[in-house]
Amino acid sequence: MNKSKEILNTVALACSASVFFVTAIFLSEIISIKSTFLALAYIVATGLVYLFAMIGKDKKNVLIKWLISIPVSLLIWWIFIRSEYSIRALNWVIPEYGRRSAGGNFAGAFNLVILSSLCLCGVFASLFVRPKKYERFRRIQLPVCMILMVMIIAAVFILERQFPSVEYISVD
């Protein structure tokens, strides 16, 4: 029973880390319309939350979380791309925005590099960070990550309902 609970805990934290990472890519793009500083602050906060989710009882646990998070992140990324989430979001925020521009792709790529670097630093840091009272930390780690994940998913769904469908986006 304890071993299965540990496995579920590891998988849940890896999935939440994936949600934090992928949604930050798209949400930071939307936030950057309002303020570049807020978008960068959101990316840094996401990197810290990613580190929080990745901390494990040993290096093996951290690496397993990271390896699980990679395919989950790819799946979430695919869903966002297939739904044209950021294109519709930007069209919603900026009327008649249309398709993404080369400059927007550069800014998005820059945010992705920063976020990926921070999350990779979070994985490396979590290999060496061990809270003094790990059992107490572990008791709050999963609930906090799950609450944050649910809040982010709710925000994404709320925003998703606001975006116009793809057919109505102008391509001018």
Secondary structure, 3 states (H helix, E strand, C coil): CHHHHHHHHHHHHHHHHHHHHHHHHHHHHHHHHHCHHHHHHHHHHHHHHHHHHHCCCCHHHHHHHHHHHHHHHHHHHHHHHHCCHHHHHHHHHCCCCCCCCHHHHHHHHHHHHHHHHHHHHHHHHHHHCCCCCHHHHHHHHHHHHHHHHHHHHHHHHHHHHHCCCHHHCCCC
